[in-house]
Amino acid sequence: MKVLVLNCGSSSVKYKLLDMESREELGSGGVEKIGMKGSFLKHTRRDGQKVILEGEILEHQLAVEYILGVLTSEKHGSIKAMEEINAVGHRVVHGGEKFNASVLITDEVIHKIEECIDIAPLHNPPNLAGIRAINELLPDVPQVAVFDTAFHQTMPDYAYMYGIPYSLYKKYGIRRYGFHGTSHRFVSRRACEFLGLDYDNTKLITAHIGNGASIAAIENGKSMDTSMGFTPIEGLMMGTRSGDVDLGVVTFLIEKEMLASPAVSTLFNKHSGMLGVSGISSDMRDIDNAIANGNERAKLALNMYEYRIKKYIGSYLAALNGADVLVFTGGVGENQTGTRERVCENLGFMGVKIDKELNARTRGTETLLSTPDSTVKVVVIPTDEEFMIASDTLHIINLLVK
């Protein structure tokens, strides 16, 4: 079965076509700058060769048409006709409390995703645009929605509730939802497979660390807590997001800077985090270069970034009453050897000890980093959210056939 995975953002569509029998990637890429000048499609062919195709791509349906066109083209494609696509899996950012698992997309499901727009105004509309595009272009192909928030729906109420009037939770659904659920689910399962552990009888802390970052506490296959909250801004300091910040800071800046709601959102989502503190970049490679050249603000930004990660790991070790596995994933978690070392430093009293030499040469590969006397196994597991989405899609489609 061939499954097309779509991840639609406000001005982009990322895609990957997978043959689920052979687990082969048949083509992948993304459309960028939708609705803007200079829009283009960047495609990686089956043979690994990359091509860039420019064009006027004004909205998401046109973007999906471009994607289907390049996948079926004689020169760059890997399938002869669109009919070879058996199913489409969509990343949907927010399912609220309505979805605790991936689902077959129906008119009712679309309506429920629309009802979540209030709490995900930047993410759910483009996700819906991708679904509607496939409805138009491939009307007979089944579609599956895989939600970022679904995995975290197992959190207990004391972990997901905020200390605000309960009536506001009932009225608006204000609570911790968590994100990156597909990644946390994939790497936690894969870590147990890699280590030969029973997923349903293991405590894990999964650190998805990149430009966006979150940590999850997982016990016996269920998410018990996670660092992101009502929105993806809470928790760790990230590339451009502030992470945890005193609410009083927000109200203070609203008054002093006379900021309206959109400006406040932009400040804490787009101009804060590593970029805001360093004044240089949200890219860790740029930060590293600046530190090497003696930039103190870049050093401060990195210290803050790593301190927050260590603090959350420590809190989740307490919340779980210890852990069996600590997983690093995401762009930074998989590749930034220095960050992994500094995060794990001085956690020996909590059972976390890593082989520093092995860690220093590990980038982007599944590796057991912990020493034999470490009571917590520390591993690097590269995430593969697209494969997880495709797997869920395949599972749901197979249930339909039965």
C-alpha positions as CSV (number, residue, x, y, z in Angstrom):
1,M,0.0,0.0,0.0
2,K,1.2,3.5,-0.9
3,V,0.4,6.2,1.6
4,L,0.9,9.9,1.0
5,V,1.6,11.9,4.2
6,L,0.7,15.6,4.2
7,N,1.7,18.2,6.8
8,C,0.1,21.5,5.8
9,G,1.2,24.7,7.5
10,S,0.0,28.3,6.9
11,S,2.3,28.9,4.0
12,S,3.8,25.4,3.3
13,V,2.9,21.8,2.6
14,K,5.4,19.1,3.5
15,Y,4.9,15.6,2.0
16,K,6.2,12.1,1.8
17,L,5.0,9.2,-0.2
18,L,5.8,5.8,1.4
19,D,5.4,2.2,0.2
20,M,4.3,0.6,3.4
21,E,5.1,-3.0,2.3
22,S,8.8,-2.2,1.6
23,R,9.0,0.8,3.9
24,E,10.6,2.6,1.0
25,E,10.4,6.4,0.6
26,L,9.1,7.0,-2.9
27,G,9.4,10.8,-2.9
28,S,9.3,13.7,-0.4
29,G,9.6,17.4,-0.2
30,G,7.6,20.5,0.4
31,V,6.0,23.5,-1.1
32,E,7.1,26.8,0.4
33,K,5.8,30.4,0.4
34,I,2.2,29.5,-0.6
35,G,0.4,32.7,-1.5
36,M,3.6,34.7,-1.7
37,K,6.0,35.8,-4.3
38,G,8.7,33.3,-5.1
39,S,6.8,30.1,-4.1
40,F,8.5,26.8,-5.1
41,L,8.4,23.1,-4.6
42,K,11.5,21.3,-3.4
43,H,11.3,17.6,-4.2
44,T,13.6,14.6,-3.3
45,R,13.2,11.9,-5.9
46,R,13.2,8.2,-5.2
47,D,16.9,8.0,-6.2
48,G,17.8,10.8,-3.7
49,Q,18.3,13.5,-6.3
50,K,16.8,16.9,-5.3
51,V,15.0,19.2,-7.7
52,I,13.4,22.7,-7.2
53,L,10.4,23.7,-9.3
54,E,9.2,27.3,-9.2
55,G,5.7,28.4,-9.8
56,E,2.9,30.7,-8.7
57,I,1.2,28.7,-5.9
58,L,-1.5,30.8,-4.5
59,E,-3.3,28.4,-2.1
60,H,-3.2,24.9,-0.6
61,Q,-5.2,23.1,-3.3
62,L,-2.7,24.3,-5.9
63,A,0.1,23.2,-3.7
64,V,-1.3,19.7,-3.4
65,E,-1.9,19.6,-7.2
66,Y,1.8,20.5,-7.7
67,I,2.8,17.7,-5.3
68,L,0.6,15.1,-7.1
69,G,2.0,16.3,-10.4
70,V,5.6,15.9,-9.5
71,L,5.0,12.5,-7.9
72,T,3.4,11.3,-11.1
73,S,5.7,13.1,-13.6
74,E,7.7,11.0,-16.0
75,K,10.9,12.8,-15.2
76,H,10.8,13.2,-11.4
77,G,8.0,10.9,-10.2
78,S,7.9,7.5,-8.7
79,I,4.3,6.4,-9.6
80,K,2.6,6.4,-13.0
81,A,-0.8,7.7,-11.8
82,M,-2.5,9.3,-8.8
83,E,-4.7,6.1,-8.5
84,E,-1.6,4.3,-7.1
85,I,-2.0,6.4,-3.9
86,N,-4.1,4.1,-1.7
87,A,-4.6,6.5,1.3
88,V,-3.6,9.9,2.6
89,G,-2.5,10.6,6.2
90,H,-2.7,14.2,7.5
91,R,-0.9,15.7,10.4
92,V,-3.5,17.7,12.3
93,V,-2.1,19.8,15.1
94,H,-5.1,20.1,17.5
95,G,-7.8,17.6,18.3
96,G,-8.7,19.2,21.6
97,E,-10.5,16.7,23.9
98,K,-12.4,15.4,20.9
99,F,-9.8,12.9,19.7
100,N,-7.6,10.6,21.7
101,A,-6.4,8.6,18.6
102,S,-6.0,8.8,14.9
103,V,-9.3,8.6,12.9
104,L,-10.7,8.1,9.5
105,I,-11.7,11.5,8.1
106,T,-15.4,11.9,7.6
107,D,-17.7,15.0,7.4
108,E,-18.3,14.7,11.2
109,V,-14.5,14.6,11.9
110,I,-14.0,17.6,9.7
111,H,-16.7,19.4,11.7
112,K,-15.0,18.5,15.0
113,I,-11.6,19.7,13.7
114,E,-13.3,23.0,12.7
115,E,-14.6,23.3,16.3
116,C,-11.0,23.3,17.5
117,I,-10.0,26.3,15.4
118,D,-10.5,28.6,18.3
119,I,-7.7,27.0,20.3
120,A,-5.5,26.4,17.2
121,P,-6.2,29.3,14.8
122,L,-2.8,29.2,13.1
123,H,-2.6,25.4,12.6
124,N,-6.0,23.8,12.1
125,P,-7.2,25.9,9.1
126,P,-4.3,24.9,6.9
127,N,-4.6,21.3,8.1
128,L,-8.2,21.4,6.9
129,A,-7.2,23.1,3.7
130,G,-5.1,20.0,2.9
131,I,-7.9,17.6,3.7
132,R,-10.3,19.6,1.5
133,A,-7.7,19.6,-1.3
134,I,-7.5,15.8,-1.3
135,N,-11.3,15.6,-1.2
136,E,-11.4,17.6,-4.5
137,L,-8.4,16.0,-6.2
138,L,-8.6,12.4,-5.0
139,P,-12.3,12.1,-3.9
140,D,-12.2,8.3,-3.7
141,V,-9.1,8.0,-1.6
142,P,-9.6,7.4,2.1
143,Q,-8.0,10.0,4.5
144,V,-6.8,9.7,8.1
145,A,-6.2,12.4,10.6
146,V,-3.3,12.0,13.0
147,F,-3.4,14.5,15.9
148,D,-0.4,16.1,17.6
149,T,-2.5,16.3,20.8
150,A,-4.0,12.8,20.8
151,F,-1.2,10.9,22.5
152,H,-1.3,13.3,25.5
153,Q,-5.0,12.7,26.2
154,T,-4.1,10.1,28.8
155,M,-2.7,12.7,31.1
156,P,-4.4,12.8,34.5
157,D,-6.5,15.8,35.4
158,Y,-4.1,17.1,38.0
159,A,-1.4,17.2,35.3
160,Y,-3.4,18.9,32.5
161,M,-5.5,21.4,34.6
162,Y,-4.4,25.0,35.2
163,G,-4.9,26.9,38.5
164,I,-7.6,29.1,37.0
165,P,-11.3,29.2,37.7
166,Y,-12.7,25.8,36.7
167,S,-15.6,27.5,34.9
168,L,-13.1,28.8,32.3
169,Y,-12.0,25.2,31.6
170,K,-15.6,24.2,31.1
171,K,-16.4,27.2,29.0
172,Y,-13.3,27.4,26.7
173,G,-11.5,24.1,27.2
174,I,-8.4,25.9,28.7
175,R,-6.1,23.1,29.8
176,R,-2.8,21.5,28.9
177,Y,-3.0,19.6,25.7
178,G,0.6,19.0,24.7
179,F,2.0,18.7,21.2
180,H,4.6,16.6,19.3
181,G,2.5,13.6,20.4
182,T,3.2,11.7,17.2
183,S,7.0,12.0,17.7
184,H,6.8,11.2,21.4
185,R,4.7,8.1,20.6
186,F,7.1,7.0,17.9
187,V,10.4,7.4,19.7
188,S,9.0,5.9,23.0
189,R,7.9,2.8,21.2
190,R,11.0,2.5,19.1
191,A,13.2,3.0,22.1
192,C,11.6,0.0,23.8
193,E,12.0,-2.1,20.7
194,F,15.6,-1.0,20.4
195,L,16.3,-1.9,24.0
196,G,14.2,-5.0,24.2
197,L,11.9,-3.6,26.8
198,D,8.1,-4.1,27.3
199,Y,6.5,-0.8,26.2
200,D,3.5,-1.4,28.4
201,N,5.7,-1.9,31.5
202,T,8.4,0.9,31.1
203,K,8.8,4.4,32.3
204,L,10.3,6.8,29.7
205,I,11.2,10.5,29.4
206,T,11.2,11.6,25.8
207,A,13.0,14.8,24.9
208,H,12.0,16.1,21.5
209,I,14.5,18.9,21.2
210,G,14.8,21.2,18.2
211,N,13.6,24.6,17.0
212,G,10.3,23.6,18.6
213,A,10.9,21.5,21.7
214,S,8.9,19.5,24.3
215,I,9.5,16.7,26.9
216,A,7.0,14.0,27.9
217,A,6.8,11.7,30.8
218,I,5.4,8.3,29.6
219,E,4.5,5.4,31.9
220,N,3.4,2.0,30.5
221,G,2.7,3.4,27.1
222,K,0.7,6.4,28.3
223,S,1.6,10.1,28.4
224,M,1.4,11.3,32.0
225,D,2.7,14.8,31.5
226,T,4.3,17.0,28.8
227,S,5.9,20.4,28.8
228,M,3.9,22.1,26.1
229,G,0.5,23.3,27.3
230,F,-2.7,25.0,25.9
231,T,-0.5,26.1,23.0
232,P,3.0,25.1,21.9
233,I,4.6,28.1,23.6
234,E,4.7,26.7,27.1
235,G,7.6,24.7,28.6
236,L,11.1,24.6,27.2
237,M,12.8,27.6,25.7
238,M,12.8,27.1,22.0
239,G,14.2,28.6,18.8
240,T,11.9,31.6,18.7
241,R,9.4,30.7,21.5
242,S,9.9,31.9,25.0
243,G,8.7,28.8,26.8
244,D,7.7,29.3,30.5
245,V,7.3,32.9,31.4
246,D,5.6,34.7,34.3
247,L,2.1,35.8,33.3
248,G,2.9,39.1,35.0
249,V,5.6,39.7,32.4
250,V,2.9,39.5,29.7
251,T,0.6,41.9,31.4
252,F,3.4,44.3,32.2
253,L,4.6,44.4,28.6
254,I,1.0,44.9,27.3
255,E,0.8,48.0,29.5
256,K,4.3,49.4,29.0
257,E,4.6,48.6,25.2
258,M,0.9,49.1,24.5
259,L,0.7,45.8,22.7
260,A,-2.4,44.3,21.2
261,S,-3.1,40.6,21.3
262,P,-1.6,39.7,17.9
263,A,1.6,41.6,18.8
264,V,1.9,39.8,22.1
265,S,1.6,36.5,20.3
266,T,4.2,37.4,17.8
267,L,6.6,38.6,20.5
268,F,6.5,35.4,22.5
269,N,6.2,33.0,19.5
270,K,8.4,34.6,16.9
271,H,10.9,36.9,18.5
272,S,11.8,35.2,21.8
273,G,13.7,32.0,22.8
274,M,17.2,31.5,21.4
275,L,16.7,34.3,18.8
276,G,15.4,36.8,21.3
277,V,18.1,36.2,24.0
278,S,21.1,35.8,21.7
279,G,20.0,38.5,19.2
280,I,21.6,36.3,16.5
281,S,19.6,33.3,15.4
282,S,17.3,30.5,16.3
283,D,19.6,28.0,14.6
284,M,21.8,26.1,17.0
285,R,24.7,26.1,14.4
286,D,24.8,29.9,14.4
287,I,24.7,29.9,18.2
288,D,27.6,27.5,18.4
289,N,29.6,29.6,16.0
290,A,28.9,32.8,17.9
291,I,29.9,31.1,21.2
292,A,33.2,30.0,19.6
293,N,33.8,33.7,18.7
294,G,33.2,34.8,22.3
295,N,29.6,36.0,22.1
296,E,28.3,36.2,25.7
297,R,24.6,36.5,24.8
298,A,24.8,33.4,22.6
299,K,26.4,31.6,25.5
300,L,23.6,32.8,27.9
301,A,20.9,31.7,25.4
302,L,22.4,28.2,25.2
303,N,22.8,27.9,29.0
304,M,19.2,28.9,29.4
305,Y,18.1,26.4,26.7
306,E,19.9,23.5,28.3
307,Y,19.0,24.4,31.9
308,R,15.3,24.2,31.1
309,I,15.8,20.8,29.5
310,K,17.6,19.5,32.6
311,K,15.0,21.0,34.9
312,Y,12.1,19.3,33.1
313,I,13.9,16.0,33.0
314,G,14.5,16.2,36.7
315,S,10.9,17.1,37.4
316,Y,9.6,14.2,35.3
317,L,12.0,11.8,37.1
318,A,10.3,12.9,40.3
319,A,6.8,12.7,38.8
320,L,7.3,9.1,37.5
321,N,9.2,8.1,40.7
322,G,12.2,7.3,38.5
323,A,12.5,6.3,34.9
324,D,13.9,3.3,32.9
325,V,14.8,5.3,29.7
326,L,15.7,8.8,28.7
327,V,15.3,9.4,24.9
328,F,16.8,12.2,23.0
329,T,15.3,13.1,19.6
330,G,14.6,16.0,17.2
331,G,17.2,18.1,15.4
332,V,19.1,19.1,18.5
333,G,18.5,15.9,20.5
334,E,19.8,13.8,17.7
335,N,22.8,15.9,16.6
336,Q,24.0,18.3,19.3
337,T,26.4,16.2,21.3
338,G,27.4,19.0,23.6
339,T,23.8,19.7,24.6
340,R,23.2,16.1,25.4
341,E,26.3,15.9,27.5
342,R,25.6,19.1,29.5
343,V,21.9,18.1,30.0
344,C,22.9,14.7,31.5
345,E,25.8,16.2,33.5
346,N,25.3,16.0,37.3
347,L,22.2,13.7,36.9
348,G,24.2,10.7,38.1
349,F,22.5,10.9,41.5
350,M,19.2,10.3,39.7
351,G,20.6,7.3,37.7
352,V,21.6,9.1,34.5
353,K,25.2,8.4,33.3
354,I,26.4,8.6,29.8
355,D,29.6,7.5,27.9
356,K,30.9,10.9,26.9
357,E,33.2,9.6,24.2
358,L,30.4,7.6,22.6
359,N,28.1,10.6,22.9
360,A,30.6,12.9,21.2
361,R,30.6,10.8,18.0
362,T,26.9,10.0,17.9
363,R,24.8,12.0,15.5
364,G,21.4,11.0,14.0
365,T,21.7,7.3,14.7
366,E,20.0,4.9,17.1
367,T,22.6,4.6,19.9
368,L,22.6,3.5,23.6
369,L,24.7,6.3,25.3
370,S,24.4,5.3,28.9
371,T,27.2,3.5,30.8
372,P,26.7,0.0,32.2
373,D,26.2,1.3,35.7
374,S,23.5,3.9,34.7
375,T,20.2,2.8,36.1
376,V,18.5,5.0,33.4
377,K,19.2,3.9,29.9
378,V,19.9,7.0,27.7
379,V,19.3,6.6,24.0
380,V,19.3,8.6,20.8
381,I,16.3,7.6,18.6
382,P,15.8,9.6,15.4
383,T,12.1,10.5,15.1
384,D,10.0,9.6,12.1
385,E,6.6,11.3,12.4
386,E,5.8,10.7,8.8
387,F,6.2,7.0,9.2
388,M,4.1,7.0,12.3
389,I,1.3,8.9,10.4
390,A,1.6,6.5,7.6
391,S,1.4,3.5,10.0
392,D,-1.7,4.8,11.7
393,T,-3.2,5.4,8.2
394,L,-2.4,1.9,7.1
395,H,-3.8,0.4,10.3
396,I,-7.1,2.3,10.0
397,I,-7.5,1.5,6.3
398,N,-6.9,-2.2,7.0
399,L,-9.6,-2.2,9.7
400,L,-12.0,-0.8,7.0
401,V,-11.2,-3.7,4.6
402,K,-11.8,-6.2,7.4
